[in-house]
C-alpha cells in the first residue's frame, strides 16, 4: 500500500519540505527556498494551491493523474488525496505553494462559497495551464501573502489574509474559465475544419475513385 502523508494542518506539509511557518492556519512556500524536496502522496485536511516553474512530474489526483509541467496549477481541498508517492527521490523545484486551513475561513463569506470554485472539484479532468501573464499574477499574490505573514499578527491580519486568498481564488477561476473557453473555441474550430473537409471530399466526388473517407485521410 502506498504510504500517505496526512496533512492535517499547514504545518504538516511545511515540516515535510523544511519550511518554517509564522501562522498556524496559513502557509506560503517558495520552493526555491526549501529545495531539494522529496516526493509525497498526501491526504489533505487543508486547501492548497500548488504550481512549479520548472517541473515534469506525473502526479496522482483523485482517481486520475496530472502531467505536472511548467505553468501547471494544482488545487486541492480537504478530503482529497494527491501528489506522488515517496520513493526516496529528491527533486529541485522552483514555484510556490499556498496552504490554508478551513478554520481560517470560519465566519467569513468565503467559508460559505469556497466550494463553488470549480477547480477544487475532484471531477475536474484537467489541470489549469497558466499563461505567462497569469503566472506573474499568482506569483505576485503569493509574495503579498508571504509578506503579510511576516508582519506582526494583529486583529486585522486574518481578514487581510482571507481577502488575499479570495482574490487568488477568483483569479484562478478566471484562468480556468479562460482555458475552458479557449478549449471550446479550439474544439469548435476543429469541428468546422472536419466538416469542411468532408464537404470538399464529396463535392469533388473523390469517393467515386477512392471510396469512403478513411481515418488516414481525415
C-alpha positions, 0 to 999 in steps of 0.5 A: 500500500502506498504510504500517505502523508496526512496533512492535517494542518499547514504545518504538516506539509511545511515540516515535510519540505523544511519550511518554517511557518509564522501562522498556524492556519496559513502557509506560503512556500517558495520552493526555491527556498526549501529545495531539494524536496522529496516526493509525497502522496498526501491526504489533505485536511487543508486547501492548497494551491500548488504550481512549479516553474520548472517541473515534469512530474506525473502526479496522482489526483483523485482517481486520475493523474496530472502531467505536472509541467511548467505553468501547471496549477494544482488545487486541492481541498480537504478530503482529497488525496494527491501528489506522488508517492515517496520513493526516496527521490529528491527533486529541485523545484522552483514555484510556490505553494499556498496552504490554508486551513478551513478554520481560517475561513470560519465566519467569513463569506468565503467559508460559505462559497469556497466550494463553488470554485470549480477547480477544487472539484475532484471531477475536474479532468484537467489541470489549469495551464497558466499563461505567462501573464497569469503566472506573474499574477499568482506569483505576485499574490503569493509574495503579498501573502508571504509578506503579510505573514511576516508582519506582526499578527494583529486583529486585522491580519486574518481578514487581510489574509482571507481577502488575499486568498479570495482574490487568488481564488477568483483569479484562478477561476478566471484562468480556468474559465479562460482555458475552458473557453479557449478549449471550446473555441479550439474544439469548435474550430476543429469541428468546422475544419472536419466538416469542411473537409468532408464537404470538399471530399464529396463535392469533388466526388473523390469517393467515386475513385477512392471510396469512403473517407478513411481515418488516414485521410481525415 
